[in-house]
Amino acid sequence: MNLVKDIKSFGFSPVSSMISSSSELFKLPYEEICKIKTEIIKENFSYHFEKNEFYRDVCKQKDVTPDDINSFEDLIKIPLIPVRTFKEANSHHLLSCKLSEIEFEMRSTGTSGIPSVSRRDSKTIDYATEGIVKMYREFFKISKGVGMFLFPPTEEMPEMGMIKVLNITAGLFDGTRNMVKKVSFNPQEAVEVLQSWEGKHVRNIVGPPFLIYKLLSYMIDNDIKIKLDKKSLIITLGGWKKFTGKEIPRNEFNALCAEYLGMNPNNVRDMYGLVEANMLAIECEQQEKHLPPWVHISVRNPRNVLEEVNPGERGVVAIYDPTSLSYPGYILTEDVGYIKTDMNCECGRVGQKLTYISRIPGVEVGCCAINLEKYIEENESKRCPDDATPEWIGV
């Protein structure tokens, strides 16, 4: 079977075909999913090997060509690009297309202030948006209700990847409202908005964990409790570490959402992604992070990243993303995690499930959410000196 060749013979895109059939793919036996992933990743690898002189040289140094990728087990041979490469001044060398063909640049800045820049051409953006919307529909089934967005409107930070990705949910709601304006968040106003929607809409909250945690802290301090709706969702993206390095405990977060927002804890759904990849791993109702069926995750030995660890063992997360055409989407991240050993989930879906643990020890902590928190803290401290009190405190 050569599924990619058969689909292409009809003039269709194998990647788009996989994305549109994701619900069906989640029900296939894992062995069948692996065969399909191998074909589509090999096709993408061949594309970059042919189009990208820089990456082709990397492959030749590793003595790897597309002819060497003939089975699922061979995917580990595909050379990876360290995520830090996207921060280098000559990162444009990663491109498999002309710089003039780039439609959008997405950025994420670490604490060093050096931006990670990922450039996407038109087709890559097509695949990225198709895949994200399909995964949102698969796991959230949103088509109505309202969303309270605890992040700035896109026009304030148009190149911040987290905001772009979260804002895609806007088209799935009847209405939305951004509660972070001019890099400032007023939790009292957020509470009032939630209360004003009661009985009118199914209320959902979308944003990075630190801002939802800030809302919860305000509600705790002021003894405010709200009962959201049965189908309300809290959707988070951006990691569970604050810019100070303090961890937001997930179990505590879920419990506070249940107590102060009247939420079913199973409706608190976190997502994993990074600016350099087009994929999102999204939690199901069992709070297991499912990888898109067209993406493959390989977990590597931290002491030798050329070596893959066994399922269930912790290591460095490597992403194989065939939706990227502007640059090779074979990325060695700086994240530690593991893949669950059981590919069958209680939610009924089949495939890889990722558990994210942390950044690699000693690696700079920096992402969209951490920088947004830093901007907000700095902005609010300028507006509110130490001897002053914001008007919402104690209300």
Number of C-alpha atoms within 10 A of each C-alpha: 8 10 13 21 15 12 14 11 10 8 9 13 13 19 22 16 12 19 24 15 13 18 18 12 21 21 14 15 14 18 11 11 18 20 16 22 25 24 21 24 26 24 19 21 25 16 15 25 22 13 17 19 15 14 22 18 13 16 18 12 10 12 11 17 17 18 8 13 21 13 13 16 10 12 19 17 17 19 23 21 20 13 19 15 17 23 17 14 12 9 15 17 18 20 23 22 18 11 14 7 12 17 14 14 15 18 22 25 19 16 14 9 10 15 19 22 22 22 24 25 22 14 14 21 20 14 19 21 15 16 24 22 16 19 23 16 15 15 15 20 11 20 13 14 18 23 27 20 26 26 27 22 19 16 8 13 16 14 16 21 23 25 26 15 18 20 20 13 21 18 13 20 16 14 13 20 17 18 20 19 14 12 20 19 21 17 22 16 13 19 17 10 15 20 14 11 14 14 10 9 18 19 26 22 20 25 25 27 24 24 23 22 17 14 20 22 15 20 19 14 11 13 9 12 16 17 17 24 17 12 14 23 23 24 24 24 24 22 22 23 20 20 19 10 10 9 13 15 10 12 10 11 18 18 15 19 24 20 17 19 20 17 23 19 20 15 23 22 23 24 20 19 17 17 21 23 21 22 26 22 21 28 24 23 16 14 16 21 23 26 23 26 23 24 22 20 20 21 29 24 16 17 9 10 16 14 14 18 19 16 16 15 15 19 25 26 27 27 20 26 24 26 28 26 23 26 24 25 24 24 21 23 21 21 18 20 22 25 26 19 13 12 15 17 16 10 11 9 20 21 25 29 24 23 19 18 14 16 18 17 10 6 9 12 21 20 24 22 27 25 20 25 20 17 14 19 16 14 14 15 13 10 13 13 10 8 5 9 11 12 10 11 12 9 8
